[in-house]
Amino acid sequence: MEQSTLKIEGMTCGHCKSAVKTALKELEGVSDVEVNLEEGTANVSYDPSTVSVSAMNEAVEEQGYDIV
């Protein structure tokens, strides 16, 4: 397992936090997600042989948020 911190712009509420967490957890290879609304980050534990950081970024962007 590897860890990556995604910097996310545009999250403002609990719904935003939930949408990002759900989108990331649905990806095969992601084992854990901790979203920090105040910092605008998502700490993701994942299997790099199954899922890429770019795929995680895309999943977040599909929810309407920007990766910075």
C-alpha positions as MATLAB code, in Angstrom:
seq = 'MEQSTLKIEGMTCGHCKSAVKTALKELEGVSDVEVNLEEGTANVSYDPSTVSVSAMNEAVEEQGYDIV';
ca = [
       0.000    0.000    0.000;
       1.057    3.547   -0.731;
      -0.204    6.870    0.566;
      -0.936    9.975   -1.468;
      -2.352   13.351   -0.472;
      -4.569   15.010   -3.041;
      -4.994   18.783   -2.769;
      -8.604   19.571   -3.691;
     -10.148   22.944   -4.393;
     -13.862   23.694   -4.143;
     -14.966   21.588   -1.156;
     -17.097   23.710    1.171;
     -19.409   21.413    3.143;
     -20.082   17.949    4.488;
     -21.739   16.906    1.236;
     -18.563   17.858   -0.668;
     -16.462   15.804    1.743;
     -18.787   12.820    1.368;
     -18.875   13.049   -2.440;
     -15.072   13.060   -2.694;
     -14.665   10.215   -0.201;
     -17.285    8.065   -1.944;
     -15.832    8.696   -5.410;
     -12.359    7.660   -4.272;
     -13.491    4.618   -2.249;
     -15.363    3.286   -5.298;
     -12.086    2.941   -7.202;
     -10.657   -0.551   -7.201;
      -7.365   -0.526   -5.318;
      -8.260    2.283   -2.895;
      -8.343    0.903    0.648;
      -8.834    4.015    2.792;
      -9.710    7.696    2.342;
      -9.571   10.499    4.898;
     -10.900   13.855    3.651;
     -10.000   17.034    5.534;
     -12.468   19.739    4.565;
     -10.597   22.561    6.331;
      -7.272   21.766    4.636;
      -8.836   20.815    1.300;
      -7.037   17.482    1.173;
      -7.747   13.791    0.775;
      -5.256   11.283    2.166;
      -5.603    8.084    0.192;
      -4.182    4.617    0.884;
      -4.056    2.625   -2.322;
      -2.456   -0.217   -4.256;
      -0.383    1.371   -7.049;
      -0.528   -1.819   -9.102;
      -4.318   -1.429   -9.308;
      -5.075    2.305   -9.345;
      -3.095    5.388  -10.369;
      -2.991    8.856   -8.865;
      -4.274   10.216  -12.181;
      -7.334    7.929  -11.922;
      -7.966    9.244   -8.400;
      -7.611   12.829   -9.628;
     -10.082   12.112  -12.426;
     -12.612   10.617   -9.982;
     -12.458   13.790   -7.863;
     -12.727   16.065  -10.905;
     -15.792   14.122  -12.109;
     -17.473   15.186   -8.857;
     -16.931   18.834   -9.818;
     -13.831   19.646   -7.765;
     -10.400   20.770   -8.910;
      -7.082   19.112   -8.139;
      -4.372   21.675   -7.395;
];
